[in-house]
Amino acid sequence: MYTDPEVAVVGKSESEARKAHDDVLVGRVPMSTSGRALSANKPAGYVKVVAAPNGELLGAQIVGARASDTIAEATLALELDATVDDLRGRPTPIRLSPRRLRTPPPTPSESRFTPTAPFGPAISHP
């Protein structure tokens, strides 16, 4: 079934994970923080990652443009028993949609417009 915006899901949902684990980690990043989504004028949606307390990836839900492309990386990560840190530390070319999976949710002290580079934080120039 095809929808607009696209919807893609792999692994456990947040509610399924909470039933199986005492505690879970949940990261949710709005598509509006993705330069690719903004440049395509498709900022609606989000990427949600569910993990065990030890960082083991349990599931991912993606709503938005190119979700069916982006979910492939999460599917492979689940098959390989990857952790959230494995996803975060893997370099991804900027032009690829799966890059959104490795973008950590912003902390309250960070601006939602703080850019991230493939190998770590972007370098600020005065």
N, C-alpha and C positions, 0 to 999 in steps of 0.2 A: 504494500500500500504506500502510495506517495502522498505527502502532505506539504503544505507551505504555510509556516516554516517546517523544515524537515525535523523529524523526531527520531532519535536513535538511542537504543538502550542495550547495555551488555552487563552481565553479572547481576549482583544483588542490588535491589533498591535500598534506599535509606531505611525504610521500615523493616524489610527483610533482614538487613544487616543488624539492626537493633535487636531483633528477636534472637539472632544467633550469637551476638557478642554483648558483653556487659556495657561496653562503651565503643563508640565509633567516631572516626574523624570524618568530617564532611566539609568539603571545599566547594564553593559555588562562585563562579566567575561570570558576570554578565557579558554577553556578546558585545555590548557597547564599549567594552575595554579593548576590543580587538581592532587593530588598525585595518586588517583585511575586511572585517565585517563593516566597518565604517566607510571604507573606500568603495565597497560594493553597495552602499546605502541599504544594508540589511542588519541593523544593530539589534533587532529583537531576538530574544532568547538567552540561553545560558549554557554553561558547561558545569556539571555537578559530578564530583568524584567522591566516592565513599570508600573509606579504608578502615582497617582494623587499627587498634591502638599502637601496634608495632609498625604501622605504615604499610602493611600488605594491602594491595589494591583489592577491593571487593566488588566494585561495580562503578559504572559511569552512565550518566544520562546526559544527552545533548539535545537541545532544542535550538534550532536556528539554521541559517544558511550553511550548506555543506556538511551538515551533521552526519550524513551517511559516509562521507569521506573521513571525517575526523574520528568516528567510532572505531575505525579499523585499527588505529594505534592502541586504543584502550583494549580491544579484543586480544591483540597480540600480547599486550602487557599482562592480561589476566592468564593467558595460556602459559606464559613464562614465569608466573608467580612473582611478578615485579612488585616493587614497592613504589610509594609515592615519590620517594627520593630518586629512584631509578628513572621515573618519568621526568622529574624536574631537572635532573642532571644531564639528560640526553640532548645533544644539540639537534635542532630542527631548522631547516632553511626557513627564513622569514616568510617566503611566499606560500608555504604550505599551511593549510587549515589545521592539521593536527597540532601545530604549535600551541594552540589554545589549551591543550591538555597539560602542558608543562608550566603554564603561567599560574603561579600561586595566588590565592586570594589576597587582596591588599589588606594590610593591617590598618588599624585606625590612624596610625601616624603617617601612613603613606597616601599620597594622592592617587586617585584612580588613573591619573594620566602619567604616572611614573613609567617610563619605557624600560623594557628589559631586553637585553641582548642575548643572542644564542648561547654565549658562554658565561653569563653572569650579568650583573647590573650594568646598565649603560653608563658610559663615562659622560659626566656633565662638563660642558664647556661654558666658561663665563660669557 
